[in-house]
Amino acid sequence: MGEMGVDEALSEISALRLQMARSTEFRGFGPGALAAGLVAIVAAAAQGFLAPDPVPDIRSYLSLWSGAAVLSVAAVAAEAVRRSRKAHSGLADDMLVAAAEQFLPSAFAGVLLTFVLLARAPEALWMLPGLWQVILGVGVFAACRNLPPGLRLVAGWYMATGLACLAFAQGPYALSPWAMGLPFADGEGLAAALLWWSYRGDHDEA
């Protein structure tokens, strides 16, 4: 077999592995999602000191919650890598890539939307908590085809809380710390409980 033939074969194998990963339930997420919920609670409490009046001090608000988002993603990603190595063995890298493909579009949408509102429509920045939650809900819905079915409840939760923020978190409640802290803490707690229940057989074996 010539060099071109070997390259084509390797390319086909790689594509097949990725296709398998996209059609297999991803078991990398686990109860460690609680860490993201705890980060949200800490960030909400810290907002009272770091950005007590977030409307005029929007950059401090964005810095706080951007940092919280980075920490939360890092915690969930670290657990996903560790668990996928055990659950998916040689297919772990492909499973991680497939999972990232499903979440990244909504993550990029949230980042770009934030920059656009900050640059072009600062009067609409009060909508960010609700918009972020709706976008996260859409991302979870997109990933649900490779996650335990119960996670649709988490997606629905973020959609509902996001819409509630858009409907009610205005005026004196604009950019309230708990418009972010409570929905994310409860949503990640629900996700952790559902994942633990879905994989309880794994815990029993351990």
HUMO-V352709 format. One record per residue. N is the residue number from 1. PHI is phi in whole degrees, 0 to 359 (* if undefined). OMEGA is omega as a letter, one per 20 degrees, with the letter a starting at -180 (* if undefined). D_FIRST is the distance of its C-alpha to the first C-alpha in Angstrom with 1 decimal. Layout:
# HUMO-V352709
N,PHI,OMEGA,D_FIRST
N,PHI,OMEGA,D_FIRST
This chain:
# HUMO-V352709
1,*,a,0.0
2,287,a,3.8
3,298,r,6.8
4,296,r,8.1
5,295,r,5.8
6,295,r,6.6
7,298,r,10.0
8,294,r,10.5
9,295,r,9.9
10,295,r,12.3
11,295,r,14.6
12,294,r,14.9
13,296,r,15.7
14,298,r,18.2
15,295,r,19.8
16,294,r,20.1
17,298,r,21.8
18,293,r,24.1
19,294,r,25.0
20,298,a,25.9
21,298,a,27.9
22,290,a,29.8
23,253,a,30.8
24,247,r,31.9
25,297,r,35.3
26,276,a,35.4
27,251,a,37.5
28,278,r,37.6
29,278,a,41.1
30,211,a,44.1
31,299,r,47.8
32,299,r,47.2
33,302,r,47.8
34,302,r,51.4
35,300,r,50.8
36,295,r,50.3
37,294,r,53.5
38,293,r,55.4
39,300,r,54.2
40,297,r,55.6
41,295,r,59.0
42,297,r,59.2
43,295,r,58.3
44,297,r,61.0
45,293,a,63.6
46,291,a,62.6
47,299,r,63.1
48,298,r,66.8
49,261,a,66.9
50,270,r,64.1
51,214,a,64.6
52,295,r,67.9
53,236,a,68.3
54,289,a,64.8
55,297,r,65.7
56,281,a,66.9
57,252,a,64.7
58,294,a,61.4
59,292,r,59.2
60,295,r,60.3
61,299,a,59.6
62,293,r,56.1
63,296,a,55.4
64,298,a,56.6
65,283,r,54.6
66,292,r,51.5
67,298,r,51.6
68,297,r,52.2
69,296,r,49.2
70,297,r,46.9
71,296,a,48.3
72,296,r,47.8
73,297,r,44.2
74,297,a,43.5
75,295,a,45.2
76,293,a,43.3
77,294,r,39.9
78,298,r,40.5
79,292,a,41.3
80,298,r,38.3
81,296,a,35.9
82,296,a,37.7
83,290,a,38.0
84,293,r,34.5
85,299,r,33.1
86,279,a,35.1
87,281,a,34.8
88,244,r,31.1
89,51,a,29.5
90,292,r,25.8
91,264,a,26.3
92,300,a,29.2
93,299,r,27.8
94,293,r,26.5
95,295,r,29.9
96,295,r,31.7
97,297,a,29.9
98,297,r,30.7
99,294,r,34.3
100,296,r,34.7
101,302,a,33.5
102,281,a,36.3
103,269,a,39.0
104,299,r,38.3
105,303,r,39.4
106,290,r,42.8
107,296,r,43.1
108,297,r,42.4
109,299,r,44.9
110,297,r,47.5
111,295,a,47.1
112,295,r,47.2
113,299,r,50.1
114,299,a,52.0
115,296,a,51.6
116,295,r,52.6
117,296,a,55.7
118,296,a,56.6
119,276,a,56.4
120,242,a,57.7
121,216,a,59.6
122,300,r,61.1
123,292,a,63.8
124,259,a,61.2
125,295,r,59.8
126,300,a,61.9
127,280,a,59.3
128,303,r,56.5
129,306,r,56.9
130,295,a,56.8
131,295,r,53.9
132,300,a,51.8
133,291,r,52.5
134,297,a,51.7
135,297,r,48.4
136,297,r,47.5
137,300,r,48.5
138,297,r,46.1
139,297,r,43.3
140,293,r,44.0
141,302,a,44.2
142,297,a,40.8
143,275,a,39.3
144,296,a,41.3
145,294,r,38.6
146,243,r,36.7
147,233,r,39.9
148,306,a,42.7
149,305,a,44.8
150,298,a,47.9
151,294,r,46.6
152,298,r,47.7
153,297,r,51.2
154,293,r,50.2
155,301,r,48.9
156,297,r,52.1
157,300,a,54.2
158,293,r,52.8
159,296,a,53.3
160,293,a,56.9
161,292,r,57.8
162,297,r,56.4
163,293,r,58.4
164,295,r,61.4
165,298,r,61.2
166,296,a,61.0
167,279,a,64.0
168,238,a,66.2
169,275,r,65.1
170,238,r,67.1
171,58,a,70.2
172,293,a,71.2
173,265,a,68.1
174,299,r,65.6
175,60,r,62.9
176,301,r,64.6
177,300,a,62.7
178,276,r,62.8
179,292,r,61.3
180,258,a,58.1
181,300,a,58.9
182,291,r,59.9
183,301,a,57.3
184,287,r,54.4
185,297,r,56.0
186,292,a,56.6
187,296,r,53.3
188,288,r,51.3
189,296,r,53.7
190,296,r,53.1
191,298,r,49.3
192,299,a,49.6
193,295,a,51.8
194,293,r,49.5
195,292,r,46.4
196,299,a,48.3
197,294,a,49.5
198,294,a,46.1
199,251,a,44.6
200,298,r,47.7
201,298,r,46.0
202,297,r,43.8
203,294,a,47.0
204,297,r,48.5
205,295,r,45.6
206,295,*,45.8
